[in-house]
Structure formats: C-alpha cells, structure tokens
Amino acid sequence: MIHIGLAGWGDHDSLYPAGIKSKDKLVHYSSHFPIVEVDSSFYAISPIKNVEKWVNETPEKFRFVVKAYQGMTRHRKGKETPFNTITDMFEAFKSSLKPYQEANKLALVLFQFPPWFNCRKENVAYLRYCKKMMEDIPVALEFRHQSWYNDAYRDGTLSFMKEEGWIHSVADEPQSGEGSVPLVPAPTDSHVTLVRMHGRNTQGWNKQEGVDWREVRFLYKYNEAELFEMKNVLHELSNQSNDIILIFNNNSGGDAATNAKEFQRMLGIEYTGLAPKQLGLF
C-alpha cells in the first residue's frame, strides 16, 4: 500500500477554504491525505495537549510521521537544549509520542541527520545509541551527507540499517555536493519504507549569502516525467516492502499538494476512511 502525504499541514493553502484558521487546517487536510509529517517536533518537542488534539481530530486510520527533535539529531552543533541530559531529552520526546501510540496513529519517527553528520565510527556509535534509546518505536533514518552512500560504504550502510532495525528513508533531492545524497531505492525493512520528495532545486539547495535559504531550498515543482520516474521507483520498492510512505516536501512555492494530488491520480489511488471532504481547490 502506498500512503501519500505532505510535510506539515499549515502551508498548503490550495487545500483549504479561504479564511480558514490555523487550528482547523489539520481537519481539512485529513480529508485529502491519510498521513502527514509533523515538522514542528523538530524545532521543539510537541506538548502532549497538542498531540492529543491532532489525534482526536483526525480519522481512525490517519497516521503521523513524527520528526525527531533537532537535539536528538545533532543539528544544534553543541548549542544548549532545554534538557539536563541526553537521556532526559529522549525520554521527553518519547513521552510526547504516547497519544499517537495509544490511538495507533504513529507511523514512525524520522531521524533526519544534518549535512555534517558523515560516515565515521563516532557517528555509527551514536546511531546505535539512538536506536537503543527509542526501544521498539519504529524509526526511519535519513542522511544528508553523501559519504554514507559512496562506493566504499553504500552496502555497509544498508546492511547496518537492516541489522539495527532502521527503516530506510529514501530521499529524492538535488545532487549538490557532499551535503546531498543520491536516490537509493533500497528498503531495509520488509514492512515499511519512507520516501521523501524534496524537489530538485540544485541551485537553491545549499545556503547562499543574501538569500532566504528556507524560502528557496524546496522551491521546485516536479514535472510529469519526473513523477513517472518516481512511479517506477515506488513499484520497485513495493516489491520488497509492504507499505510505502511517500511525503512531498517541495513546498517553498506551494507545489507539494499539487504534486501529491497529481501523483495520486497517476498511481490510480483512491483512499478510504478520510475525513468528510471540505470545499477547496481540489
């Protein structure tokens, strides 16, 4: 089964009626897609009351991909976090997942590591630590440094994921130096594989002086030929993994929702169990 969704639900204006309040957007979103990626958990661990609200206002079969907090993925580069110890940080994050788990709405947790997290022993050891701390919670792993997939380490990286119980997060992104990874359509878990579509804006992928990087990095609209290419990739993945979660993250220009709808039509997928349809562009 292929589950298509978007990164976040706040910025996809084409899905929503004019004048909608932010607090009501997830309800409308869940009438279009069966899954969503929670991005806010990367910047701060979600308060329990927020998670309970999200769980309660979505359909029974709706699922969440939750991004690991940035302190857990070493994005903060030694900066302080609100926690006294690493253990406290992980425990607080796991506590925030309980409403998802109790409602059977947690698809997986995504550990996306930064471009400077390269393939070396220290980092491999830290990955083992993360997996141990997350216990039996399903976790996906996405790299941003290409060393993990170069000729010398690619097979070892995939074998490591299988042995340690990591779900492979397959990334489609620009090929722009060491801070990007190639498309590697290789499942490491027979139950589920995550695919994240970041767009292919090579020029805007890396930080530039005088440019609002977050506004341009994911500025990209996939064309029909590129989506057809990804259709073949998903077919290959689905032969080796029962469920495929596909998240469109190319939303700097608002293209994620449009591409997701187009791809859904291309695959001939009709989802059941969604929230009642609301008025909107689609």
ABEGO torsion letter per residue (X at the ends): XBBBBBBEAAABAAABBBGBBAAAAAAAAAAABABBBBAAAAABBBBAAAAAAAAAABBAABBBBBBBBAAAAGAAGGBBBABABAAAAAAAAAAAAAAAAAAGABABBBBBBBAABBBBAAAAAAAAAAAAAAEABBBBBBBABAAAABAAAAAAAAAAAAAAGBBBBBBBBBBBEAABBBBBBBBABAABBBBBBAEABAAAABBBBGBBAAAAAABBBBBAAAAAAAAAAAAAAAAABABBBBBBABAAAGAAAAAAAAAAAAAGBBBBGBBBBBBBAX
